[in-house]
């Protein structure tokens, strides 16, 4: 049963990825995806995601629902534990990998994961060597990229971040869920950008 949940999620993610021209141009969906064992890790923000009622989606509701269905089985990340990011962020920011380190699948070509933020959360400026694309699956958020004007992105919009380009995100009245893809240099985790 567990593997069926992961396989269903991968299928929905593949459909969303390959049908979105901007995301497919950024990084084709990899052909080398293979199953790996997941060692679950629960964090409190996982419960927030499962109880969330403010993730409106029309086009990507199947992907949204598949990410939520798999969340009790996921190895939730704690990327910023031990930093000065603050307990409020740690208690409310949720992220788990589908393809890549800690995920149910592996690839040598890209990493893919989900990010969830409830309303009223600031994801501070950070950067990483991997080039990144966020596809908003549900809800809405403000996206900030160094050298670019702030943009409000909703379902179907993509925000692309160059290697080591500082970026940040903020939710207002709505929650947001995004499918995030990393290419090139995805073995190095993000770090907070010192300002």
C-alpha positions as CSV (number, residue, x, y, z in Angstrom):
1,X,0.0,0.0,0.0
2,X,2.8,2.4,0.9
3,X,4.5,2.0,-2.5
4,X,1.2,2.5,-4.3
5,X,0.9,5.9,-2.6
6,X,4.4,6.9,-3.7
7,X,3.8,5.6,-7.2
8,X,0.6,7.5,-7.5
9,X,2.3,10.7,-6.3
10,X,5.1,10.2,-8.8
11,X,2.6,9.7,-11.6
12,X,0.8,12.9,-10.8
13,X,4.0,14.9,-10.4
14,X,5.3,13.6,-13.8
15,X,2.0,14.7,-15.5
16,X,2.2,18.2,-14.0
17,X,5.9,18.5,-14.7
18,X,5.8,17.3,-18.3
19,X,2.6,19.3,-19.2
20,X,4.0,22.6,-17.9
21,X,6.0,24.3,-20.8
22,X,8.1,26.5,-18.4
23,X,9.0,23.7,-16.0
24,X,9.8,21.2,-18.8
25,X,12.0,23.8,-20.5
26,X,13.8,24.4,-17.2
27,X,14.4,20.7,-16.6
28,X,12.9,17.8,-18.4
29,X,11.4,15.1,-16.2
30,X,14.2,12.5,-15.6
31,X,14.1,9.1,-17.2
32,X,16.4,7.6,-14.6
33,X,14.0,7.7,-11.7
34,X,14.3,4.6,-9.5
35,X,12.6,3.5,-6.2
36,X,14.4,3.8,-2.9
37,X,13.4,3.1,0.7
38,X,12.0,6.0,2.7
39,X,12.7,6.4,6.4
40,X,9.9,8.6,7.6
41,X,10.5,11.6,9.8
42,X,7.5,13.5,11.2
43,X,7.6,17.2,12.1
44,X,4.7,19.3,13.4
45,X,4.3,21.3,10.1
46,X,3.3,18.0,8.5
47,X,0.2,18.1,10.6
48,X,-0.5,21.7,9.6
49,X,-0.4,20.6,5.9
50,X,-2.7,17.7,6.4
51,X,-5.2,20.0,8.2
52,X,-4.9,22.9,5.7
53,X,-8.1,24.2,4.2
54,X,-6.7,27.2,2.3
55,X,-4.9,25.6,-0.6
56,X,-7.2,26.4,-3.4
57,X,-6.3,24.6,-6.7
58,X,-8.2,24.0,-10.0
59,X,-5.6,22.6,-12.3
60,X,-3.2,21.0,-9.9
61,X,-5.6,19.6,-7.2
62,X,-4.6,16.0,-8.0
63,X,-0.9,16.7,-7.4
64,X,-1.8,18.7,-4.2
65,X,-3.9,15.9,-2.9
66,X,-1.3,13.3,-3.7
67,X,1.4,15.2,-1.9
68,X,-0.9,15.5,1.1
69,X,-1.8,11.8,1.0
70,X,1.9,10.8,1.0
71,X,2.9,13.2,3.8
72,X,2.4,10.8,6.7
73,X,5.0,8.5,5.0
74,X,7.5,11.2,4.2
75,X,10.9,12.0,5.5
76,X,10.2,15.6,6.4
77,X,13.3,17.9,6.2
78,X,14.7,20.0,9.0
79,X,17.1,22.0,6.8
80,X,17.3,25.0,9.0
81,X,17.4,23.4,12.5
82,X,20.4,24.7,14.4
83,X,20.3,28.1,12.6
84,X,18.9,31.4,13.9
85,X,15.9,31.2,11.7
86,X,13.5,31.1,14.6
87,X,11.1,28.6,16.2
88,X,8.0,30.0,14.5
89,X,9.5,29.1,11.1
90,X,10.6,25.7,12.2
91,X,7.1,25.1,13.6
92,X,5.3,26.1,10.4
93,X,7.5,25.5,7.3
94,X,7.1,22.1,5.7
95,X,9.2,20.4,3.0
96,X,9.8,16.8,1.9
97,X,11.6,15.3,-1.0
98,X,10.0,13.0,-3.6
99,X,13.0,12.6,-5.9
100,X,16.4,12.9,-4.3
101,X,17.9,12.7,-0.8
102,X,15.4,11.3,1.7
103,X,12.8,10.8,-1.0
104,X,10.9,7.7,-2.3
105,X,12.8,8.0,-5.6
106,X,16.2,8.8,-6.8
107,X,17.6,10.4,-9.9
108,X,21.1,11.6,-11.0
109,X,19.5,14.4,-13.0
110,X,17.3,16.4,-10.6
111,X,15.7,16.6,-7.2
112,X,12.0,17.3,-6.7
113,X,10.2,18.1,-3.5
114,X,7.2,19.9,-2.1
115,X,7.2,23.0,0.0
116,X,4.2,24.1,2.1
117,X,3.8,27.4,4.0
118,X,0.7,28.5,5.9
119,X,-0.6,32.0,5.8
120,X,1.5,34.7,7.4
121,X,4.9,33.1,7.1
122,X,8.2,34.6,6.0
123,X,10.8,32.3,4.4
124,X,14.0,34.4,4.8
125,X,16.6,35.1,2.1
126,X,18.6,32.0,1.3
127,X,20.6,30.6,-1.5
128,X,22.1,27.3,-2.8
129,X,24.3,26.1,-5.7
130,X,21.4,24.3,-7.4
131,X,19.3,26.1,-10.0
132,X,15.7,26.0,-8.9
133,X,12.2,26.3,-10.2
134,X,9.1,26.6,-8.0
135,X,5.8,25.6,-9.6
136,X,2.9,26.9,-7.5
137,X,0.4,24.0,-7.1
138,X,-2.1,25.7,-4.8
139,X,-2.6,29.0,-3.0
140,X,-0.4,32.1,-3.4
141,X,2.8,33.7,-2.2
142,X,5.1,36.7,-2.7
143,X,8.3,35.7,-4.4
144,X,11.5,37.7,-4.0
145,X,14.6,37.2,-6.1
146,X,17.8,39.3,-5.9
147,X,17.9,41.7,-8.8
148,X,14.2,41.2,-9.7
149,X,11.0,43.0,-8.6
150,X,8.8,41.1,-6.1
151,X,6.1,39.0,-7.8
152,X,2.9,37.4,-6.5
153,X,2.6,33.9,-7.9
154,X,-0.5,31.6,-7.8
155,X,-1.4,28.3,-9.2
156,X,0.5,27.4,-12.4
157,X,3.1,30.2,-12.0
158,X,6.8,29.4,-12.0
159,X,9.6,31.2,-10.2
160,X,13.2,30.4,-11.4
161,X,16.3,31.0,-9.2
162,X,19.8,31.0,-10.7
163,X,22.6,29.2,-8.9
164,X,23.4,31.0,-5.6
165,X,20.8,33.7,-6.4
166,X,19.4,34.9,-3.0
167,X,15.6,34.5,-2.9
168,X,12.8,34.6,-0.3
169,X,9.1,33.9,-0.1
170,X,6.2,35.3,2.0
171,X,2.6,34.2,2.4
172,X,-0.1,36.7,3.4
173,X,-3.8,35.6,3.7
174,X,-3.4,32.3,1.8
175,X,-1.3,29.2,2.3
176,X,0.9,28.0,-0.6
177,X,2.1,24.6,-1.8
178,X,4.8,24.4,-4.5
179,X,6.5,21.6,-6.4
180,X,10.2,22.5,-6.4
181,X,12.8,21.2,-8.9
182,X,16.6,21.5,-8.5
183,X,19.1,20.8,-11.2
184,X,22.9,21.0,-11.2
185,X,24.5,21.0,-7.8
186,X,21.6,19.6,-5.9
187,X,23.8,17.8,-3.4
188,X,24.4,21.0,-1.3
189,X,21.6,22.2,1.0
190,X,20.4,25.8,1.1
191,X,21.9,28.3,3.6
192,X,20.5,31.6,4.9
193,X,21.8,34.6,3.1
194,X,23.7,37.0,5.3
195,X,22.6,40.5,4.7
